[in-house]
Amino acid sequence: QGYSSGLQPGQHVKILCQNASQGKGSWNGHANLEESRDYLSRSYTPINSSKDSTVDFIVKLYPQDPAAGFADGGRGSTKLCLEAKKGKKFGYLGLTEAKYTVAMETLWLMVKAATICALAGGSGITPVLSLLRQCREECRSSFSKPNAKSDLIKEFSIIHAMRSMDERLETSWYNPLPENGLAPHCTVTHLATGQSEGKRSMSHREGMAYNYGKLTKDVISEIFPPAAEDLVVILCGPKGFVDDVCQPLLRELKYTNVLTMW
């Protein structure tokens, strides 16, 4: 009771782990720029509410796979995913402020949102999960503050773009049992951009959809509601995904309340 990690959606911390590539001149077919380092620093965004009793992270494992360009595997993920055991300690470096970029013509604009739509590329799903947890926590807090219910986010729609469907997160990451009945209602579309063929499907009970192919204007307009004053679009992911893919598509579709979380 009274605990808070102080981490807000979009903020991240640096986790230190031993360097699996120390002393090796090349790694994954490239010159090893971290050869001399004893420890590696990797940034991760917590995926839970700041009021939870733990701070949780998702670490994507890059296993040894020469065909995918990872002949040696991931430096940090190997240590954190395969070699870490319960009780093992890792270094942890403070808070790193989130950087927000607003894609609007006006510099400052207060938006009272009822709907959040999120476009996430790869590991960019982690700040989206953190934001969803925070919205649900605000709903839980509103039970003791009836006047706050009018300010709650009602709908949360996510498109998670990834190379293959193997990278998708299970339903429980978005709609865990302890959050049953809490706003916002969340729907997720898993979009495998590296797979042109696959069976498109939708689980209405779980609010999960499975799609294949590139992210296009038609895909977005089919899944997200039309642009509106009370709708905000969140962008999270690699800079190329955000700037070169998402932003042009959203401009064509006339979305104006667009927020990028780096």
C-alpha positions in Angstrom: 0.0 0.0 0.0 1.4 3.4 -1.0 4.1 1.9 -3.2 4.9 3.4 -6.5 7.9 2.7 -8.8 7.7 6.2 -10.2 7.9 4.8 -13.7 5.3 6.3 -16.0 4.3 5.0 -19.5 7.1 5.6 -22.0 9.8 5.8 -19.4 12.5 3.2 -19.4 15.5 2.0 -17.4 18.8 0.5 -18.3 19.6 -3.0 -17.2 23.2 -4.2 -17.0 24.3 -7.7 -17.7 27.6 -9.5 -18.5 28.9 -9.2 -22.0 28.5 -12.5 -23.8 30.6 -11.2 -26.7 33.6 -10.0 -24.6 36.9 -10.7 -26.2 35.4 -11.6 -29.6 36.3 -9.4 -32.6 33.1 -10.2 -34.5 29.6 -10.9 -33.5 26.8 -12.0 -35.8 29.0 -11.4 -38.8 29.9 -7.8 -37.9 32.7 -6.0 -36.1 32.1 -6.2 -32.4 31.9 -2.7 -31.1 31.3 -3.9 -27.5 34.3 -6.4 -27.5 36.1 -4.7 -24.6 33.1 -4.1 -22.3 32.6 -6.2 -19.2 28.9 -5.3 -19.0 26.3 -4.4 -21.5 23.6 -1.7 -21.0 20.2 -2.4 -22.5 17.0 -0.2 -22.2 13.7 -1.7 -21.3 10.2 -0.1 -20.7 8.2 -1.6 -17.8 4.9 -3.1 -18.9 2.9 -2.7 -15.7 1.3 0.1 -13.7 3.6 2.2 -11.5 1.4 1.2 -8.5 2.1 -2.6 -8.9 4.3 -4.2 -6.3 6.8 -5.4 -8.9 8.4 -3.8 -12.0 8.0 -6.1 -15.0 9.8 -6.2 -18.3 9.5 -8.1 -21.6 12.9 -9.1 -23.0 12.9 -10.3 -26.6 15.2 -13.3 -27.1 17.3 -13.4 -30.2 18.4 -17.1 -30.4 21.2 -18.3 -32.6 19.8 -18.2 -36.1 22.3 -17.6 -39.0 19.4 -17.3 -41.5 18.0 -14.4 -39.6 21.4 -12.7 -39.2 22.0 -13.9 -35.6 24.6 -16.5 -36.0 25.8 -15.8 -32.4 22.4 -14.8 -30.9 21.7 -11.7 -28.9 24.3 -10.4 -26.5 22.0 -9.1 -23.8 18.9 -11.3 -24.4 21.0 -14.5 -24.1 22.1 -13.5 -20.6 18.7 -12.2 -19.5 16.5 -14.9 -21.1 18.6 -18.1 -21.1 21.1 -17.7 -18.2 19.2 -15.7 -15.6 17.9 -17.7 -12.7 15.6 -16.7 -9.9 17.6 -14.7 -7.4 20.3 -13.6 -9.8 21.1 -9.9 -9.5 21.5 -7.5 -12.4 22.6 -3.8 -12.5 19.8 -1.2 -12.8 20.3 2.4 -13.9 17.6 4.9 -12.8 14.9 6.5 -14.8 15.2 7.7 -18.4 12.7 10.3 -19.4 10.3 9.4 -22.2 10.5 11.5 -25.4 7.2 12.5 -26.8 6.7 14.0 -30.3 3.3 15.4 -31.2 2.4 15.3 -34.9 0.1 18.4 -34.9 0.3 21.8 -36.4 -0.4 23.5 -33.0 2.4 23.3 -30.4 0.3 22.7 -27.4 -3.2 21.1 -27.4 -5.1 19.5 -24.6 -7.1 16.5 -25.8 -9.7 14.9 -23.7 -9.5 11.4 -25.2 -12.2 8.7 -25.0 -10.4 6.3 -27.4 -6.7 5.4 -27.8 -5.4 3.7 -30.9 -1.9 2.4 -30.8 0.4 1.4 -33.7 3.4 -0.6 -32.3 6.3 -2.1 -34.2 8.2 -5.0 -32.6 9.3 -4.3 -29.1 7.5 -1.0 -29.3 4.6 -2.9 -27.8 6.0 -2.5 -24.3 5.2 1.2 -23.7 1.7 0.5 -25.1 1.2 -2.2 -22.5 2.4 0.2 -19.8 -0.1 2.8 -21.0 -3.0 0.2 -21.0 -2.1 -0.9 -17.5 -2.1 2.8 -16.4 -5.5 3.4 -18.0 -6.9 0.3 -16.1 -5.4 1.5 -12.9 -7.2 4.9 -13.3 -10.4 3.0 -13.8 -9.9 1.1 -10.6 -9.1 4.3 -8.7 -12.3 5.9 -10.1 -14.5 3.5 -8.0 -13.8 5.7 -5.0 -14.1 8.9 -7.1 -17.4 8.8 -9.1 -16.7 12.2 -10.8 -13.5 10.8 -12.4 -15.4 8.2 -14.5 -16.2 10.7 -17.2 -12.5 11.2 -17.8 -11.7 7.5 -18.4 -10.5 6.0 -21.6 -13.3 3.9 -22.9 -11.7 2.0 -25.9 -8.1 0.9 -26.6 -7.3 -0.5 -30.0 -3.9 -1.9 -30.9 -2.2 -2.9 -34.1 1.0 -4.8 -33.3 3.2 -5.2 -36.3 5.9 -7.9 -36.2 7.9 -10.0 -38.6 6.1 -13.3 -37.9 3.1 -14.4 -35.9 5.5 -16.3 -33.6 6.4 -13.0 -32.0 2.9 -12.2 -30.9 1.9 -11.9 -27.2 -0.8 -14.0 -25.8 -4.2 -12.6 -24.8 -3.3 -12.5 -21.1 -0.8 -9.8 -21.7 -3.6 -7.4 -22.8 -6.6 -8.6 -20.8 -5.4 -10.4 -17.7 -8.0 -11.9 -15.4 -7.4 -9.3 -12.5 -8.5 -6.6 -15.0 -11.8 -8.2 -16.0 -14.5 -5.5 -16.2 -12.1 -2.6 -16.1 -12.1 0.1 -18.8 -10.8 0.5 -21.4 -12.1 -2.3 -23.5 -9.1 -3.5 -25.5 -8.9 -5.1 -28.9 -5.6 -6.2 -30.6 -4.7 -7.0 -34.2 -1.5 -9.0 -34.6 0.0 -8.1 -38.0 2.7 -10.4 -39.4 4.4 -8.1 -41.9 7.0 -10.6 -43.0 4.4 -13.2 -43.9 2.3 -12.6 -47.0 0.3 -15.7 -46.6 -1.6 -17.0 -43.7 -5.2 -17.6 -42.5 -6.7 -14.3 -41.4 -8.8 -14.8 -38.3 -10.6 -13.1 -35.5 -11.5 -14.2 -32.0 -14.4 -12.0 -31.0 -14.5 -13.4 -27.5 -10.9 -12.5 -26.8 -10.8 -9.4 -29.0 -7.8 -10.7 -30.9 -7.3 -10.6 -34.6 -4.6 -12.2 -36.8 -3.6 -10.6 -40.1 -0.8 -10.9 -42.6 1.0 -8.6 -44.9 2.2 -5.0 -44.9 0.7 -2.2 -42.8 -1.4 -0.1 -45.2 -4.0 2.6 -45.2 -6.7 0.0 -45.7 -5.5 -2.1 -42.8 -5.6 0.9 -40.5 -8.9 2.2 -41.6 -10.5 -1.2 -41.2 -9.3 -1.6 -37.6 -9.2 1.9 -36.1 -12.2 4.2 -35.8 -12.3 7.3 -38.1 -10.3 10.3 -36.9 -12.1 12.3 -34.2 -11.4 15.1 -31.7 -11.5 12.6 -28.7 -9.3 10.0 -30.4 -5.5 9.8 -29.9 -3.2 7.6 -31.9 0.0 6.4 -30.1 3.1 5.4 -32.1 5.8 3.2 -30.6 8.6 1.4 -32.4 11.7 1.8 -34.5 12.2 5.3 -36.0 11.8 4.0 -39.6 8.5 2.3 -38.7 7.2 5.5 -37.1 8.5 8.1 -39.5 8.5 6.3 -42.8 5.5 4.0 -42.5 3.0 5.2 -39.8 3.1 9.0 -40.1 2.4 9.2 -43.8 -0.5 6.7 -43.6 -2.0 8.6 -40.6 -1.8 11.9 -42.5 -3.6 10.4 -45.4 -6.3 9.2 -43.1 -6.6 12.7 -41.5 -5.6 11.7 -38.0 -4.4 14.8 -36.2 -4.0 13.8 -32.5 -0.9 11.6 -33.0 1.7 11.1 -30.2 5.0 9.3 -30.7 6.6 7.6 -27.6 10.3 7.0 -28.2 
